[in-house]
Amino acid sequence: MRFADPSFLWVLCAVPALLLFFAWALWRRAASLRRFAEPAMLKRLSAGASLPRRLLKMALLAMAVALLIVALARPQWGSRMELVQRKGLDIVIAVDVSLSMLAEDIRPDRLARSKQEIVRFVDRLEGDRIGLVAFAGDAFLQSPLTSDYGAFRIFLDVLEPGLIDAPGTDLARAMEAGLKAFPPGESKYRVMILLTDGEDHGGRALKVAEDAAREGVVIYTVGIGSLAGVPIPVPGPGGQRTFKRDRQGEIVTTRLDPELLMQIARKTGGEFYHAQPGRYELLDVLKKINAMERRSLDAESVARLEERYQLPLAIVVGLLVLEMLVSDRRRRRRPWRGRFS
């Protein structure tokens, strides 16, 4: 058995608090009566009241609340097979892993935050295939197109600076590696997302963007970082933290270059987004992608878990009806006066 909305189960922690409230209410009622009546009179006044019955009614209410929470969590067990016609796009995400992506103008750093946002993006995909390209001064396909999002996350986790020996940032090589990941023969249903700080050292980016446009690939560019220059942290001697320096000993800074990224997106019919501290843009890209036409993929059999919330809900109704039928008054027996003659 599993729960479709297990977050509701945390509310079960309130059931003991409800029982404590019931106990407090009983104590408060008894204390109030003791203030206004003598013990002998109080015993006569409460002769018809039944404490066990009141406790039973409270227990029934508490069980009804607990089962209502379980029903809201939507328990599921058992399964049935459904034939589902999948629709989707092919999406390739190209991630900059150059040393400049360690800059901390976006916390914890540009690359770590990019990976976090990519996971959020992938969690919201439904049926689309996704691939991953890592690039710096060179580029390679880290994960081919797949609908196995769990496998994709494994490839994403290992992205880090140093994965590619070639220093710098070559956007043209990143886009070329992404274009090779798409299956040939289609002129639409293909999207590339380029995440980078935009400091291109290759010089061929716009030419490759034109090639992508001819092949029907829409490129969305996400520029990461601030427009002001920030230093690049690197490990120093003895594991101490320092910053990258040039040959003259000056600290090297990195800043976002949005102009080139805007041109790449414009040439392919995509859009440019600026990811800044406190705001990332991948979910806005997802909104644009969700509005695109999707092709029909092969139908597949999918196991659907059966919803079983009806069972605890029916028990809740039964408990509430039973609580209403149980009286909190003790049954009083009339003395037998004999049979009339």
Buried (B, 14 or more C-beta within 10 A) or exposed (E): EEBEEEEBEEBEEEBEEBBEEBEEEBEEEEEEBEEEBEEEEBEEEBEEEBEEBBBBBBBBBBBBBBBBBBBBBBBBEEEEEEEEEBBBBBBBBBBBBBBBBBBBBBEEBBBBBBBEBBBEBBEEBEBBBBBBBBBBBBBEBBBBBBBEBEEBBEBBEEBEBEBBEBEBBBBBBBBBBBBEBBEEEEEBBBBBBBBBBBBBBBEBBBEBBEBBBEBBBBBBBBBBBBEEBBBBBBEEEEEEEEBBEEEEEEEBBBBBBBEBBBBBBBBBEBBBBBBBEEEBBBEBBBEBBEEEEBEEBEEEEEEEBEEBBEEBBEBBEEBBEBBEEEEBEBEEEEEEEEEEE
